[in-house]
Amino acid sequence: MVGTMALIIVMSVFNGFENVVVKLFNTFNPEIQITAATGKTFDITTLPVAKIKALPGVVYYTDVIEENALLKYKEKQFIATIKGVNPDYQKLSGIDTMMTQGEFEIQKDSNNYAVVGQGVAYNLGLELNDYLNPLEVYVPRRGSSSMTNMMEAFNSEVLFTSGIFSVQQDFDEKYVIIPIRFARKLLDYDKEVTSVELGLDASADKEIIQKQIEETVGDKFVVKNRFQQQELLYKIMKSEKWAIILILSFILLIATFNVIGTLTMLILDKKKDISILWSMGADRKLIRRIFFAEGMMITFFGAFLGLGLGALICWLQQKFGFVHMPEGGSFVITSYPVHMQIKDFIYVFAIDMVIGVITSWYPVKQISKKTIGQDKKF
């Protein structure tokens, strides 16, 4: 019961953390990303944009330019990744819901603004609405070989900060979102982009749309969904969960050795009853079935109670969050997240039954046979 309960709780907590992490990454990662198969950038005119936008289920579209840049604010400097996007980028990403200060506004009329990650803002000591000290952005000038004169080696532009976002530490300490027109001017780009990001309708079949886009763009482009964009992260989370399941299953197996001890003592205690059944004509098969059924009943009711208690504790954690994260942590949640999945209950119950069969079969096969064999007179 306790082992089953522990398995359900741990698996549900892992599911909860997985959902939190995936939600955070999905806030920034697009549902579909198109990049060049070779090279860093590609000419947007080589991509069949009209056909992509016309596909059923494609709702949002934005060109993207990403490049590493040196940021300077007052006397502080920091290297980050500038991400040039269209003005309606927040509709695709939902990043406007993750703002901690200010608002998501990257361009207004002829004015350009930057929305920076919280980690970038911290390292630069950025202050919003500081119109006396703009944010300076430097990138290497294309085709320049001069390394002595900074004015010749770098392109530079200035803009003001309109807001600060916080999604996840990896993003917060890396990205600065700017208008794509500002990025084109800074990088001397005309029609080049580094990627295209798409937002899909919530009811659309994402796998089918991805295949349609792959057929439309051809082999010169790579089309990735959210899982493929963070494939390593998702695989690590899955492997960690299965490793924990394996470890706890071994603990459950050790705990279930109690069934072996219980059945062994029960067989010794019921030796006279076995003799009576034997004398009444019961064969070894019937006697073994009796004790095997006893072991399976112990396993079944223990598993059933463990599943119930595990579900109850998970529900209470979901409802009230009484187990809090360690104090001083910088995570985005205050209590341990929990998400129950019916397949986890099926897996745990199946593990219980397999272990129950093994631990019930062993003492019945070994001890009951010896007991009957020693009492031939019965």
Sequence and secondary structure as in RCSB ss.txt:
>XXXX:A:sequence
MVGTMALIIVMSVFNGFENVVVKLFNTFNPEIQITAATGKTFDITTLPVAKIKALPGVVYYTDVIEENALLKYKE
KQFIATIKGVNPDYQKLSGIDTMMTQGEFEIQKDSNNYAVVGQGVAYNLGLELNDYLNPLEVYVPRRGSSSMTNM
MEAFNSEVLFTSGIFSVQQDFDEKYVIIPIRFARKLLDYDKEVTSVELGLDASADKEIIQKQIEETVGDKFVVKN
RFQQQELLYKIMKSEKWAIILILSFILLIATFNVIGTLTMLILDKKKDISILWSMGADRKLIRRIFFAEGMMITF
FGAFLGLGLGALICWLQQKFGFVHMPEGGSFVITSYPVHMQIKDFIYVFAIDMVIGVITSWYPVKQISKKTIGQD
KKF
>XXXX:A:secstr
 HHHHHHHHHHHHHHHHHHHHHHHHHHHS SEEEEESSSS EEGGGS HHHHHHSTTEEEEEEEEEEEEEEEETT
EEEEEEEEEE TTHHHHH GGGGEEEE    EETTEEEEEEEHHHHHHHT  TT TTS EEEEEE TT   SS H
HHHEEEEEEEEEEEE S HHHHTTEEEEEHHHHHHHHT SSEESEEEEEE TTS HHHHHHHHHHHH TTEEEEE
HHHHTHHHHHHHHHHHHHHHHHHHHHHHHHTHHHHHHHHHHHHHTHHHHHHHHHTT  HHHHHHHHHHHHHHHHH
HHHHHHHHHHHHHHHHHHHH  SB  TT   S SB      HHHHHHHHHHHHHHHHHHHHHHIIIIIHHHHHH 
TT 
